Amino acid sequence: MRLVYGIFFLVVWLDGVASFYYFGTTFRDGSAVPTPAQTEPLWNHGKVVYVTPPQKRLVDTLQTGMAVGIPSALLLGAILHFIVGIKLIPNTPTLEEWRHRREQGRG
């Protein structure tokens, strides 16, 4: 299960890297005014350039993947580590280990 989570996390990370890279290059190569081919607006800090519809769709898809993937990876990691008990974070107790230590302290 750790391997599956690691692969999922890697895919989300690669999507984030690709998203930032592709957004930057697409924005840099965009047109300041709409053209017959470049009709889709792409905004960055109040500045707009126009890109082709396929470029805009890819930027939107990568950004959506990042917006959904990052919180999902964090939540899934926390659930796997603390609730399911699969050690993902070294030197951090799972919920079961924490309960066991707490019970040992009372006795």
N, C-alpha and C positions, 0 to 999 in steps of 0.2 A: 504494500500500500504506500510505503514511503516513496518508492520508485515512481508510482503513478502520480502521486502528488508532486514530486520533483519535476516530472515531465510537464504536468499542467502548469506549474509555476514557470518553467522555462519558456513554454509557449506564450504565456501572458507577458513575460519579460521581453521576448523577441517581438511580440506585437507592439509593445510600447516603444521599443527602439525603432522599429520600422515606421511606426506612426509619426514619431518626432522627425525622423530623417525624411520621410516622404512628404510630410507637411512642409518642412523647410525648403526642400528642393522644388516642390510644386508652387509654393508661394513665391519663391525667388524667380521662377520662370513664368509667372503669371503676367497677364497684361493689365496695365493701369486702366484701360477702358475696355468695355465689351467689344468683342469682335465676332464675326459670324461663327467661328469655331469655339471661342472662349466666352461662354455665356453665363457660367455659374460663378457667383461671388464667393470669395474665400477671405474671411476676416482674420486679422492678426493685430491685436492691440490698437484697434480703431482704424487701421489701414485696410483697404480692400483691394484685391486684385481679382481678375477674372480668369477662370481656368475652364478646361473642357469638362463636359458632364461625366465622362468616365473617371477623370482625375478626381473630381469632387466626390463621386461615389466611393472611390477607394479611400480617400482621406476620411470620409464619414464612417466607413466600415472599420477602418483601423482604430479610429478614435472611440467608436462604440465598443469595440472589442476591449480596448484598454479601460474604458469607463465601467464596463461590467466585469472584466477579468480581474482587475486589481482588488476590488472589494471582495469578490468571490474567493480569490486565492487567500486573502487574509482571514476571512471568515472560516473557510474550509480548513486552513492550517490550525486555527484556534480550536475548532471542533475536534479535529483529528488528535491534536496534542492533549488538550485538557479534558475532553469528554470521552473520546474513544480510547485514549491512553497510548497512542502511537507516538513515541518520542520523536519530535521534530526539532525541538529546541534543547540543545545540550545544557545540562546543569539547571534545568527548570523542571520542577516536579509536575507530574500530571495530577489531575484532580484526585485520583486514587492514592497516589504517593503522598499528596498533601494531607489527605484525610488520615492516612496511616500514621504519618508523623505527628499529627495533631492528637490522635488517640494515644500514641506512645507518651506524649508529653503530659497527658492527664493521669496516666497510671503510675 
